[in-house]
Amino acid sequence: MPDKVTDKQADVVVLGAGIVGVSAAYAARRRGLSVVLIDRREPGSETSYGNAGILSSGSIMPLNQPRLWRALPAYLGNRHPALRWDPGWVIANIDWVARFLANAAPSRIKPRATALHGLIGASLKLHREWIVTAGAAQRIRETGWLKAWRSEATEAAKQEQALLADYGIESRLLDRQAISALEPNILPVYKVGLLHTQTASVDSPGAVVKAYARMFASAGGEIRQSEIRVIAPDGEGWRVTLVEGAISARHVVVALGPWSADLLRPLGYRVPLAFERGYHREFKPNPARSLQRPIHDAEGSFLMTPMEQGIRVTSGVELTARDAPSSFAQLDQVVPLARGVVEFGDAVGEPWRGARPTLPDSLPMIGPAPRHANLWLAFGNQHIGFTTGPGTGAAIAAMIDGAPPPFEVGAFSPGRYL
Ligand SMILES: Cc1cc2nc3c(=O)[nH]c(=O)nc-3n(C[C@H](O)[C@H](O)[C@H](O)COP(=O)(O)OP(=O)(O)OC[C@H]3O[C@@H](n4cnc5c(N)ncnc54)[C@H](O)[C@@H]3O)c2cc1C
């Protein structure tokens, strides 16, 4: 058990030390505030550990877009590697599903893409600055991200390129030869590629979050490893109850990723947060057949990223309860496909499971809770939370400090759902 804590006071307590919480804590500390960051595990041990490590410039189109409607018939049989769904969960959460699908309407594309573009731009700027300050610059690769099609999908790739270009996001259309020149160690299975040239990636997202957490501690922040039990208003501020005592703070930031709704429920907030679960497994690379960058197999519905421990293959979406037992069906489907792209050896370690926290419009909540002063919400970063953590955290810190956030935050207001 951690040391007992009594009469501790801070300007800000940040709950959750994933990429979002660590970023909020560091940004608040940089503004001269006293900050305590709390997590039951070491920083960067959950969702922010197991992701594909892509710092994506181009993920401005959430999953719920018109293409999703067209793909639904293929998902109904529940055997597709892109999406598996638990019928019981879907029935119990039909309201969330209906709102998620409604947000796929064409009229909902532009406002959300514009909002995400602002958040992503601010976040990438901070990642590129912080990773150097944190002494982890060797972990970032500026080699882009390759989306690749096995079929003659030039039109689809061109459409995607045009949409990105509307937002000033650069990409390069590639044919089979150009893909081979770019990734000489993969087999020639892809006919068309789109290289997101302004996207970066890291070789260990968990290690990057840990490096940011050390940077926060070096700047005078405090990290406590403890289970958070309850948060409750206390005079003008908040009381955060831990297993070993309590901390009082003027401001509390909820950055608990997929667990964020739990501590808010006793305060009367019913957060429509769902869990797009995903899996990864890592494999021993063949040093003579290395990958230079993450590859997204568009039709195979998986990603492969070269990581510190090996090639990390990540799966599509499993829509079910956050804590339902694991099912490795999607990984089992895609690993043989990945082996057909690049040569790799045995698995390293066990398969990993995580939950992308997603609100019905696929935009995170970034801002004040509507019915409680000094309670700040920072979660719901869906498929791109590793990318967007720094911008999310910096915006929260700015709002706490009464300063303008580094991008337009209106679309992320928690009040839209609470
Ligand atoms: C398979 C997969 C691939 C992905 N790939 C990418 C990618 O390539 N690029 C990208 O940008 N994003 C990616 N994502 C999404 C990204 O990983 C998440 O959006 C992001 O990590 C969420 O960060 P977070 O800080 O909100 O949550 P988390 O990292 O989950 O942090 C929440 C923290 O809260 C703590 N906590 C919860 N409850 C309590 C409690 N009661 N007491 C104490 N501590 C508590 C947990 O221990 C945890 O550390 C991927 C996700 C998955 C699943």
The ligand as a MOL file (V3000), in Angstrom:
LIG
                    3D

  0  0  0     0  0            999 V3000
M  V30 BEGIN CTAB
M  V30 COUNTS 53 58 0 0 0
M  V30 BEGIN ATOM
M  V30 1 C -5.5270 -1.6210 -30.5570 0
M  V30 2 C -5.4310 -0.1270 -30.4080 0
M  V30 3 C -4.6170 0.6090 -31.2800 0
M  V30 4 C -4.5280 1.9930 -31.1590 0
M  V30 5 N -3.6700 2.6780 -31.9670 0
M  V30 6 C -3.5290 4.0270 -31.8300 0
M  V30 7 C -2.5770 4.7380 -32.5910 0
M  V30 8 O -1.8250 4.1540 -33.3630 0
M  V30 9 N -2.5100 6.0790 -32.4670 0
M  V30 10 C -3.3060 6.7560 -31.6020 0
M  V30 11 O -3.2370 7.9800 -31.5430 0
M  V30 12 N -4.1790 6.0950 -30.7820 0
M  V30 13 C -4.3110 4.7560 -30.8780 0
M  V30 14 N -5.1920 4.0680 -30.0820 0
M  V30 15 C -6.0340 4.8230 -29.1420 0
M  V30 16 C -5.2680 5.2450 -27.8850 0
M  V30 17 O -4.4990 4.1720 -27.3990 0
M  V30 18 C -6.2460 5.7090 -26.7760 0
M  V30 19 O -7.1870 6.6270 -27.3030 0
M  V30 20 C -5.4700 6.4190 -25.6620 0
M  V30 21 O -4.4050 5.6060 -25.2080 0
M  V30 22 C -6.3750 6.7670 -24.4870 0
M  V30 23 O -5.5540 7.3610 -23.4990 0
M  V30 24 P -6.1320 7.7570 -22.0910 0
M  V30 25 O -5.0640 8.4900 -21.3540 0
M  V30 26 O -7.4500 8.4410 -22.2810 0
M  V30 27 O -6.4860 6.3490 -21.3860 0
M  V30 28 P -5.5330 5.2430 -20.7060 0
M  V30 29 O -4.2210 5.1780 -21.3560 0
M  V30 30 O -6.3280 3.9970 -20.5980 0
M  V30 31 O -5.3180 5.8410 -19.2410 0
M  V30 32 C -6.3170 5.8000 -18.2470 0
M  V30 33 C -5.6390 5.5050 -16.9150 0
M  V30 34 O -6.6100 5.5710 -15.8470 0
M  V30 35 C -6.1960 4.6580 -14.8520 0
M  V30 36 N -7.3420 4.3680 -13.9790 0
M  V30 37 C -8.5930 4.0320 -14.3610 0
M  V30 38 N -9.3930 3.9160 -13.2740 0
M  V30 39 C -8.6360 4.1870 -12.1910 0
M  V30 40 C -8.8900 4.2520 -10.7780 0
M  V30 41 N -10.1060 4.0370 -10.2520 0
M  V30 42 N -7.8620 4.5740 -9.9380 0
M  V30 43 C -6.6220 4.8160 -10.4460 0
M  V30 44 N -6.3280 4.7840 -11.7610 0
M  V30 45 C -7.3150 4.4780 -12.6240 0
M  V30 46 C -5.7070 3.4500 -15.6370 0
M  V30 47 O -4.8270 2.6560 -14.8470 0
M  V30 48 C -5.0290 4.1090 -16.8600 0
M  V30 49 O -3.6290 4.2130 -16.6890 0
M  V30 50 C -5.2890 2.6740 -30.1610 0
M  V30 51 C -6.0770 1.9350 -29.2680 0
M  V30 52 C -6.1450 0.5400 -29.3730 0
M  V30 53 C -6.9710 -0.2200 -28.3840 0
M  V30 END ATOM
M  V30 BEGIN BOND
M  V30 1 1 1 2
M  V30 2 1 2 3
M  V30 3 2 2 52
M  V30 4 2 3 4
M  V30 5 1 4 5
M  V30 6 1 4 50
M  V30 7 2 5 6
M  V30 8 1 6 7
M  V30 9 1 6 13
M  V30 10 2 7 8
M  V30 11 1 7 9
M  V30 12 1 9 10
M  V30 13 2 10 11
M  V30 14 1 10 12
M  V30 15 2 12 13
M  V30 16 1 13 14
M  V30 17 1 14 15
M  V30 18 1 14 50
M  V30 19 1 15 16
M  V30 20 1 16 17
M  V30 21 1 16 18
M  V30 22 1 18 19
M  V30 23 1 18 20
M  V30 24 1 20 21
M  V30 25 1 20 22
M  V30 26 1 22 23
M  V30 27 1 23 24
M  V30 28 2 24 25
M  V30 29 1 24 26
M  V30 30 1 24 27
M  V30 31 1 27 28
M  V30 32 2 28 29
M  V30 33 1 28 30
M  V30 34 1 28 31
M  V30 35 1 31 32
M  V30 36 1 32 33
M  V30 37 1 33 34
M  V30 38 1 33 48
M  V30 39 1 34 35
M  V30 40 1 35 36
M  V30 41 1 35 46
M  V30 42 1 36 37
M  V30 43 1 36 45
M  V30 44 2 37 38
M  V30 45 1 38 39
M  V30 46 1 39 40
M  V30 47 2 39 45
M  V30 48 1 40 41
M  V30 49 2 40 42
M  V30 50 1 42 43
M  V30 51 2 43 44
M  V30 52 1 44 45
M  V30 53 1 46 47
M  V30 54 1 46 48
M  V30 55 1 48 49
M  V30 56 2 50 51
M  V30 57 1 51 52
M  V30 58 1 52 53
M  V30 END BOND
M  V30 END CTAB
M  END
